[in-house]
């Protein structure tokens, strides 16, 4: 009986402490002065430049990491199918007529091929083991990038080898946070599935039904965005020595309170920049691939586009890891030195 009573007291104290850190109460008005917190960050473009310069400053280390990721992914997961890409490209040529004639037409064709490849149009169905390998490689790349940045920015002279040997310690904790991240994306997944079903049934043609669907879909998307904003930081915090998943989630949640929307906009900007860079790199690559193979048939089977997607995928993971880590550092610095 005494054990239960002590456990109840500890739980009550923890709950009181947790609620004390929350400025909002359900069904109660929250005044702006009670939830506004400072967040002094560089502008969107300036911070993006800062992240790019940081990665470029340690480019030798990260180039080796990109090569390592590409090799492991190619061997254990595979790359996109060149035959499938060629089939899609040839089908587009034979069915488009003169639509893609001229320079503008070729850019449009490359844009369509980019959308197809970027959304997995040339990816083969992965087996369960390949999916596991892909997840492990992605998590390790995230952990290595964060570990390298943490030590390099601190002034330590480390190499990729050091990251490979030391960064994987919190992989189990990181995996648990990643599972939480996936669960938090379920409302967004439901919205996407609902959109596909509504489009097929003609529900979105107009009327009250369409309006109610969009309200529900937007609510589900915002719910996922609200949750994952702090989980991005939890993926960084959990890499600290001695940190447990629940503690990382709680710390990240405390860190974004009163700043969630501003941090979310930064994360949205990160994905917008990523998509933009993919477009300005892949569209010229696809155009060049089509041109060079039209005049030199001997290399028609060389997987130029699948290899470019593989390398760009590695760059994207490193970019996102670096952006989130450096954003986390800026928020922590602002927390430590409020103005």
Secondary structure, 3 states (H helix, E strand, C coil): CHHHHHHHHHHHHHHHHHHHCCCCCCCCCCCHHHHCCCCCCCCHHHHHHHHHHHHHHCHHHHHHHHHHHHHHHHHHCCCCCHHHHHHHHHHHHHHHCCCCCHHHHHHHHHHHHHHHHHCCCCCCCCCHHHHHHHHHHHHHHHHHHHHHHHHHHCCCCCCHHHHHHHHHHHHHHHHHHHHHHHHHCHHHHHHHHHHHHHHHHCHHHCCHHHHHHHHHHHHHHHHHHHHHHHHHHHHHHCCCCCCCHHHHHHHHHHHHCCCHHHHHHHHHHHHHHHHHHHHHHHHHHHHHHHHHHHHCHHHCCCCHHHHHHHHHHHHHHHHHHHHHHHHHHHHHHHHHCCC
